[in-house]
Structure formats: C-alpha cells, structure tokens
Amino acid sequence: MAMPAVSRGRGPVLGRAWHRALAWTLGFVFILQGLSGSLLVVAPTLDEWLNPAIAAAAGSEEALLRAADRLERERPDGIGMGVQREGGDGKLLIAFWPTPDPHVPGERLYWLARLHPDSGESLVERPYGAWPQGRLELFAFVHAIHTNLTLGAIGKFFQIGAAVLLLLLLWSGVRTWLARRRALRGKPADRIRDTRSGRLHRGLGLGAAAILALLLASGIALQFETVLDRSFALRSEDAGERRLSLRQAWQAAKAHYPDSRTRLVMAPFVPGGAFRVDLIPTTGPRAGETQELFLDARSGQLLAVRNDGSRRGADGLVALLEPIHGGSLLGAVGELLAFLAGLVPAAMLLSGYLNRRAWGAGAPGLRRR
C-alpha cells in the first residue's frame, strides 16, 4: 500500500513517532557516547599535554614489575588483577583490581591506579567511574562515561539496551527519509517546502548512518568481550600447588620471548583460570607484533599463544572489535572518521530540534526546496 503524502514530505506517523520518541528519550545517551568517544580518540595526545611530567618519563620494565609485586602483597592470589601499559609509547601505566559491585550481585567494580612510568609509584587510586579529582584521572573518567555512564554494572547493562534502541533510532530515521522521498515523488518543486535545519539533519543522518551503526554494533559486542573471547575459558591444572605470582608468570612468559616489551600481566580472570602476559618482541620474525601468552597458573606451562595471524572465528571478531570501534583499523583516517562520527549525535539532535521548531512556527521558518 502506498504511503500517504504529507505536506512536509515526512514518513508515516509510526516511523516519525518512533524516531522522535527515541531521539528525545535517549538523545542524551547518544550525545554522551559520541562526545566521550571523540575525546577518547584524541585522549593520548591530550593526556600528554595535560600531564607533561608523565609524558617526559622514559618508562621502565621494572616499574611495571614493582607495581605487580605491590598488587601481590596487598591482594595475594587476587583474581582479575594486573598491570598494563597503554598508548603507543607505553607510558600510560595502570594497575587494576576488582571489588564486588555494590549494586549487582556477581558483577565486578574495578579500581584503577595510575602509576608513574619510571618508578611504578601509585599516583592516584580511584574506583572506575569515580568523579576525577585531578588531571591524571580525567580520561579514565571519560572512558567510564563511554562504557557504563560511570554507573558500574547497572550502567553497562543500560548501555547495551540503549545502544540497541539507538540502532532502532537510526533505522527509523532512514525509514522516514525513504517514506519522504516516496511521498514527494512527482510533486512540483515549487510546492515542496523545507527547512535548512531539516536538510542538514537528513544530510548528517544519511552521511553518517552506516558509520554510527558500525560503532554502535561494535560497542555492543565489546560489552560481551569476556563471553566472545575464548581465552577467558582457558583453565589451569589443579595440582594443589600455590599459584604463581604476577612476576613469576611474567618470568615464565619472558622465557619464550626474552627480547620483548611487556604490555600486560594479568592474573586469572576467574578461579582456576590462566595468566595472560602480552609481550611485543623487539627482534625475530614476530618483532613489533603483540604476542598474547596464556600460562598455567601453577606450573607456568604455556597453554596458548595468540597473535594476529592465529586468530580465527570468534577470536578474529574480538580482535577486530576494538580497532573498528576506535577507528585505528584504518589508521589516521579511521581515527578521524571515528572522532567526527562522535560529534554527529549532538549535531543531529540540535538540527532535528531546530527543524521541529521551524515547522511549529509555520511559514517564516520554511524555504522552498
């Protein structure tokens, strides 16, 4: 059945109603996700500018190990804790450990410690998502906004549901645009009225819909990383022996790649699980490629090695999610696209509001198309 033609050239009432309702109820979530995502794309550069003393540090392997030793002393046999270097130069040194989520039984609330890259000294320790008290915590807070709105497990579940509804928002927008084109087909140009904000709204939506849908879908999948990533299912033999320390697990991993830089040392994610140590060899055929080593928690025996060339199926999907979501899969161009895409939701809501107001005001806000 043909869609009814309407004076404003819009789609069917149901499509418009869905689109408008979702925009006004979840628009703020879309804007927060977009703006925080854009900030995270440029976070390494901004962090160096905000914290020049940290950026000037050389960074040392021993700093990471001292931080690991401190974690072991404070939380012997802790689950899911570890130390990690992030960023291209590895100067962002972080320790992390879980505590029970106060609102959702069985879920975890992580604490983060920002460490000095040379000494391993803890500079600040805060729960993930806590309001920042200084420049060192700023981008951890932005990251928490992007992943769970700073609400812990509740925020994570809300983000998943909101992202699904935001995909529906994009779908309803495209559906409304298609219905508008059908309704205006064959209509004389001098009888078609439009607004500048309406044209901007449609142009932004059509231009960015595919990228936004990809970012939303990959963001949803990243929330299930521990389910999709089969490495979390690896198990250690229970020989009744005491578990290795983080340093001992690192030593066992380094025996396989002596000339390498350490990016991550992480205790088993669940009881009976395996250690994970990420190394980047500096020599040999694998030089420059991250090697993820999974080791038995008691013997240190190598259970698996994973790299870009060995990923298949679900592992390959997990490996693609983060570079797709952050844009790094396409290098600088991809990161620029991800940054610009994060600004689109705010521009879309503003242009949609202005378009709605122009139609409500009547003819003074309209122009012939």
C-alpha positions in Angstrom: 0.0 0.0 0.0 1.4 3.4 -0.9 2.5 5.7 1.8 0.3 8.8 2.4 1.7 12.0 1.0 2.1 14.7 3.6 2.7 18.4 3.2 6.1 18.3 4.9 7.2 15.3 2.9 7.7 13.2 6.0 7.3 9.5 6.5 4.4 7.5 8.1 3.2 8.6 11.5 4.6 5.4 13.2 8.1 5.9 11.8 8.2 9.6 12.8 6.8 8.9 16.2 9.4 6.2 16.9 12.2 8.4 15.6 11.1 11.4 17.7 10.4 9.5 20.9 13.8 7.7 20.7 15.6 10.9 20.0 14.1 12.8 22.9 14.4 10.0 25.4 17.8 8.6 24.5 19.4 11.5 22.7 21.4 12.5 25.8 22.9 9.0 25.9 23.8 9.1 22.2 25.4 12.5 22.7 27.4 11.3 25.8 28.6 8.2 24.0 29.5 10.3 20.9 31.4 13.1 22.6 33.2 10.8 25.1 34.2 8.5 22.2 35.6 11.5 20.3 37.6 12.5 23.3 39.0 9.0 23.7 40.3 9.1 20.1 42.4 12.1 21.0 43.0 11.1 24.6 46.7 10.1 24.3 47.6 13.4 22.8 45.6 15.4 25.3 46.9 13.4 28.2 50.5 14.2 27.3 49.6 17.9 27.1 47.8 17.9 30.5 50.5 15.8 32.2 53.8 16.8 30.7 55.9 15.4 33.6 54.5 11.9 32.9 54.9 12.3 29.2 58.6 13.2 29.7 59.3 10.0 31.7 61.3 7.3 29.9 59.3 4.4 31.3 60.9 1.2 32.5 60.0 -2.5 32.7 61.0 -2.6 36.3 58.3 -0.1 37.2 55.6 -2.4 35.9 57.1 -5.3 37.9 57.3 -3.3 41.1 53.6 -2.4 40.7 52.8 -6.1 40.1 54.7 -7.1 43.3 52.7 -4.5 45.3 49.5 -5.9 44.0 50.5 -9.4 45.1 51.4 -8.2 48.6 48.1 -6.3 49.0 45.9 -8.9 47.3 47.6 -12.4 47.5 46.1 -14.7 44.9 43.8 -12.0 43.7 41.5 -12.7 40.7 41.4 -10.5 37.6 44.1 -8.1 38.8 47.1 -6.9 36.8 49.2 -4.2 35.4 49.1 -2.8 31.9 50.9 -0.3 29.7 48.7 1.6 27.2 49.3 4.0 24.4 51.7 3.9 21.5 54.7 4.7 23.7 53.5 2.6 26.7 53.9 5.5 29.1 50.4 5.1 30.5 51.0 2.6 33.2 47.9 1.3 35.1 47.2 -1.3 37.8 43.7 -2.7 38.2 41.9 -5.0 40.6 38.2 -5.9 41.0 35.9 -5.5 44.0 32.3 -6.7 44.3 29.8 -4.3 42.5 27.7 -2.8 45.3 24.5 -2.9 43.3 24.6 -6.0 41.1 25.5 -9.3 42.8 28.1 -11.3 41.0 29.4 -8.4 39.0 32.7 -6.5 39.5 33.6 -2.9 40.1 37.2 -2.3 39.1 39.6 0.0 40.9 42.4 1.7 38.8 45.7 3.1 39.9 47.6 5.4 37.7 51.3 4.7 38.1 54.5 6.7 37.4 56.0 5.1 34.3 59.6 5.2 35.7 59.1 4.3 39.4 55.8 2.3 39.4 54.7 4.5 42.3 50.9 4.9 42.6 49.9 8.5 41.8 46.2 8.1 42.2 43.8 5.2 43.1 40.1 5.5 42.4 37.1 3.3 41.5 36.5 3.1 37.8 34.0 5.8 37.1 34.6 7.9 40.2 34.5 11.7 39.7 38.0 12.9 38.8 39.9 14.9 41.3 42.8 15.8 39.1 44.1 15.7 35.5 45.6 12.2 36.0 42.1 10.8 36.3 40.4 12.7 33.6 40.4 10.2 30.7 39.7 7.2 33.0 36.5 9.1 33.8 35.8 9.8 30.2 36.3 6.1 29.4 33.9 5.2 32.2 31.3 7.5 30.8 31.7 5.9 27.4 31.4 2.3 28.7 29.0 2.4 31.6 28.0 6.0 32.2 30.0 5.7 35.5 27.3 3.5 36.9 29.2 0.2 37.1 27.4 -3.0 36.1 24.0 -1.2 36.0 25.4 1.3 33.6 26.9 -1.4 31.4 23.5 -3.2 31.1 21.8 0.1 30.4 24.4 1.0 27.7 23.7 -2.3 25.9 20.0 -1.7 25.9 20.4 1.9 24.9 22.7 1.0 22.0 20.2 -1.4 20.6 17.5 1.3 20.8 19.8 3.8 19.2 20.3 1.4 16.3 16.5 1.4 16.0 16.7 5.2 16.0 19.0 5.2 13.0 16.7 2.6 11.3 13.6 4.7 11.9 15.4 7.8 10.6 16.4 6.0 7.3 12.8 4.6 7.0 11.3 8.1 7.5 13.7 9.5 4.8 12.7 6.8 2.3 9.0 7.4 3.0 9.5 11.2 2.5 11.1 10.6 -0.9 8.2 8.3 -2.0 5.7 10.9 -0.8 7.4 13.7 -2.7 7.9 11.8 -5.9 6.3 13.6 -8.8 5.4 16.7 -6.6 6.2 20.0 -8.3 9.3 21.6 -6.8 7.5 24.9 -6.1 5.1 23.1 -3.8 7.8 21.4 -1.7 8.7 23.3 1.4 11.7 22.5 3.6 14.0 24.0 6.2 17.7 24.5 6.3 17.9 22.6 9.5 15.8 19.7 8.0 18.2 19.4 5.1 21.2 19.4 7.5 19.5 16.8 9.7 18.9 14.5 6.7 22.3 15.1 5.2 24.1 14.3 8.5 22.0 11.3 9.2 22.4 9.7 5.7 26.1 10.5 5.6 26.9 9.1 9.0 24.3 6.4 9.5 26.5 3.5 8.4 29.5 4.6 10.5 27.3 5.2 13.5 25.6 1.8 13.1 29.0 0.1 12.9 30.3 2.0 16.0 27.1 1.1 18.0 27.2 -2.6 16.9 30.9 -3.0 17.7 30.4 -1.2 21.0 27.6 -3.7 22.0 29.8 -6.6 21.1 32.7 -5.2 23.1 30.5 -5.3 26.2 30.4 -9.1 25.8 34.2 -9.5 25.2 34.6 -11.9 28.1 32.0 -14.1 26.5 33.3 -13.9 23.0 37.0 -14.2 23.9 37.7 -17.9 24.3 40.9 -17.2 26.2 38.8 -16.4 29.3 37.7 -20.1 29.2 41.3 -21.5 29.5 41.8 -23.5 32.7 44.9 -24.4 34.7 45.6 -27.8 36.2 44.7 -28.1 39.8 47.7 -29.8 41.3 47.2 -28.4 44.8 50.2 -26.1 44.4 50.3 -22.5 45.3 49.5 -20.1 42.4 52.3 -18.2 40.7 52.8 -14.6 41.4 52.4 -12.0 38.7 56.2 -11.6 38.5 56.7 -15.4 38.2 54.1 -15.6 35.4 55.9 -12.7 33.7 59.3 -14.6 34.0 57.7 -17.7 32.5 56.4 -15.7 29.6 59.7 -13.8 29.0 61.5 -17.2 28.7 59.7 -17.6 25.4 60.4 -14.0 24.1 63.5 -12.7 26.0 63.8 -9.6 23.8 60.4 -8.1 24.2 58.5 -5.2 25.8 55.7 -6.0 28.3 52.2 -4.6 27.7 50.1 -6.6 30.2 50.5 -9.0 33.1 47.1 -10.2 34.3 46.1 -12.8 36.9 43.5 -15.4 36.1 40.2 -13.7 35.4 38.3 -16.5 37.2 39.3 -19.1 39.8 41.2 -21.9 38.0 41.9 -19.7 35.0 45.2 -18.9 33.3 47.6 -16.0 33.5 47.8 -13.7 30.5 51.0 -11.9 29.6 51.2 -9.6 26.5 54.6 -9.1 25.0 55.9 -7.3 21.9 59.1 -8.9 20.6 61.8 -6.4 19.5 63.7 -9.0 17.4 62.9 -12.0 15.3 60.1 -12.8 12.9 57.4 -11.6 15.3 59.1 -8.3 16.0 56.6 -5.5 16.6 53.6 -7.9 16.8 51.8 -8.3 20.1 52.0 -11.9 21.4 49.4 -12.9 24.0 50.7 -15.7 26.1 48.4 -17.8 28.3 50.1 -19.7 31.1 49.1 -22.3 33.6 48.6 -20.6 36.9 50.6 -23.1 38.9 53.2 -24.6 36.7 53.8 -21.6 34.3 53.4 -24.0 31.4 52.5 -22.3 28.1 48.8 -23.1 27.3 48.4 -21.0 24.2 49.9 -18.1 22.2 47.7 -15.8 20.3 48.6 -13.2 17.7 47.0 -11.5 14.7 47.9 -14.4 12.4 46.4 -17.1 14.7 43.0 -15.6 15.3 40.1 -17.3 13.7 36.3 -17.2 14.1 35.2 -15.6 17.4 38.8 -14.7 18.2 39.2 -12.9 15.0 36.0 -11.0 15.6 37.2 -9.9 19.1 40.5 -8.8 17.6 38.6 -6.6 15.1 36.2 -5.0 17.5 38.4 -2.5 19.3 40.2 -1.2 16.1 36.9 -1.0 14.4 35.3 0.9 17.3 38.2 3.3 17.8 38.9 3.7 14.0 42.5 2.5 14.3 41.8 -0.3 11.8 42.1 2.4 9.1 44.9 4.3 10.7 44.8 8.0 11.0 41.9 8.3 8.5 39.8 5.8 10.6 40.5 7.6 13.8 39.5 10.9 12.2 36.2 9.3 11.0 35.6 7.9 14.5 36.3 11.4 16.0 33.9 13.2 13.6 31.2 10.5 14.0 31.2 11.1 17.7 30.2 14.7 17.1 27.3 13.8 14.8 24.7 12.8 17.5 24.9 16.3 19.1 24.5 18.0 15.7 21.7 15.6 14.8 19.7 16.4 17.9 20.2 20.1 17.5 19.3 20.2 13.8 16.2 17.9 14.5 15.1 20.3 17.3 15.5 23.4 15.0 13.7 21.7 12.2 10.8 20.8 14.5 10.6 24.3 15.9 10.7 25.8 12.4 7.7 23.7 11.4 5.9 24.6 14.6 6.4 28.3 13.9 5.0 28.0 10.4 5.9 29.6 7.1 8.6 32.1 8.4 10.9 29.1 9.2 10.4 27.4 5.8 12.0 27.7 2.5 11.2 26.3 -0.9 13.4 23.4 -1.9 
